[in-house]
Amino acid sequence: MSRNIEELYPNYSAEIREIKEKGFSAEILYKILRKHKPNAMYNRRLYDRYRALEKGVPIFDRKPLFDDDRINNRINNDFFSEIVDFKTGYFAGAPIMYGYNKGEEAEETTGGETAVDRATKALTDFTTRNNMYGCDMEITKFASIYGYAGRLFYIDPEGEVRVMAVQGYETIILSDRDISEPEYAVRYYEVWDINRVKSWIVEFYDDTYVYIFKGYLSRLEFVEQREHLFDHCPLQGIANNRELMGDAEKVLPLIDDYDKVLSDNSNEIESFVHAYMVFKNLNVDENTVREAQHNGALKIKSTGTTEGDVYFLTKDINDEFTEHHLDRLRDNIYRFSKTPNLNDESFGSASGISLKFKLHGLETKCGMFEAKLMDAAQFMWKLLCGIWDKKNVTVDPLQITMEFTRNFPLDTLSEAQTVQALIAAGIPKEVAFSQLSFVDDVDYVMEMIEREQNGIAPLDDEEDDDTAEGDMIAG
């Protein structure tokens, strides 16, 4: 189940030129949808595989070798979802922290301290209102499954900017640069009426308008054209990598082979029980065989001059070869998908540098996606700043920060020992403390240390003292 060249994400350069020269039309929309169909169908199958649907997992469609009632176990070893979920939890399990810079530069470009406070509030309100934690996690999952996800911005009835994650197989981005910077975009999705009749809604976006169609993909009817109120196309793509491929795609044949081998072994155990009963020189009918299977014993008189015999013929199964084959498949699935095998005995005892080496492949994969997410964020800020500017809120996109934290248990003992060694070697404390993964703001930590050294009580303690003193006076 590997992609062919037709199932890769298509190049829409010709369609972009056509729209710029002749304008948007229903005919060009049909061409865009037809070109995207192979990619969309393949991506949809990968999503069905993630959900472990019958039509999505190849082993579920396996037929017996012979057309009879032969046992046909179909065991799905769900490495696919494990690869996706591990990357999603590791990368997006800890929320991305969105913030706005403080200081002279931010005040100069934004318009003063008050303007910085207003910009910070606008950013905080947006991330809270839209639950960016959940949105980022869904985008990470979709991109990990089949290579890219969509992110759609819109204005709600209260006039606030909202954002939603969109399935990649329902999203078409037309761009000469990168799918994170759309020139035009299409979203198309299924809808069902009360009689279970399926139709499609298709939305085409440019810098100003959204054109809405409804019907069948081969016969659409124009519904309406309206302004989306953004200064740029509000539907962007977020790539998992430059190739727009999912994290498990390269190991799908290995996973399918693992499923087949384990299913065959299960068939063997269930159907043959590793032994046959042999009747030698005896007249035995089917009733006698059933009686032997039911009672576990039978009595048969010998006939003729040749002595009869009953015995079991056991099957010589080379289980060692099978186990080695499964072990190789499992190791290669984790290795080539760059996913740590948490069941590996050596993984549980690893720490420090050893643990970082075991996570190096996963870190490389997540670093690639982090760079793509940062690219997409630059367009997102440009889009949002246009809306905020219309509300007289100045926000400088270059002053918005994003902080990524990997969701993995911290080796605080090793990190503390490292910091102590760095300080003992004469390294400035500010540099040493920056090596602690749980420290987000080194300047704040240094300020706290200085306050403790000067004997200045924290503000929280002062409030507690004031409260206690007030209680005493009241008493």
Secondary structure, DSSP 8 states (H G I E B T S, - for coil): ----GGGS----HHHHHHHHHH---HHHHHHHHHHHHHHHHHHHHHHHHHTT-TTTSGGGG---SSSSS---------HHHHHHHHHHHHHHSS--EEEE--SHHHHHHHTSHHHHHHHHHHHHHHHHHTTHHHHHHHHHHHHHHHSEEEEEEEE-TTS-EEEEEE-GGGEEEE-SS-TTS-SEEEEEEEEE-TT--EEEEEEEE-SSEEEEEEEETTEEEEEEEEE---SS-SEEEEESSTT---TTGGGHHHHHHHHHHHHHHHHHHHHHTTEEEEEES----HHHHHHHHHHS-------SSS--EEEEEE----HHHHHHHHHHHHHHHHHHTT---TT-HHHHT--HHHHHHHTHHHHHHHHHHHHHHHHHHHHHHHHHHHHHHHTT----GGGEEEE----S---HHHHHHHHHHHHHTT--HHHHHTT-TT-S-HHHHHHHHHHHHTT---HHHHHHHHHHHHHHHH-
